C-alpha cells in the first residue's frame, strides 16, 4: 500500500484568539512551513496564520 502524499496541518492565528484553519499540504513538494494572511472572525480582521502540527 502506498503512503499518502498529503498531510493535514493546522494554520493557527497569530492574534492569539485560538482560531484556526485546517489545510492539506504535500510535504514532499512543499518543504517549508505554510504562512498565510487570512480572516480571523474573532478579531474581525485579516491577520497572519502560521502552520502548527495538527494534534
Secondary structure by P-SEA (a helix, b strand, c coil): cccccbbbbbbccccccccccccccccccccbbbbbbcccccccbbbbbbbcccc
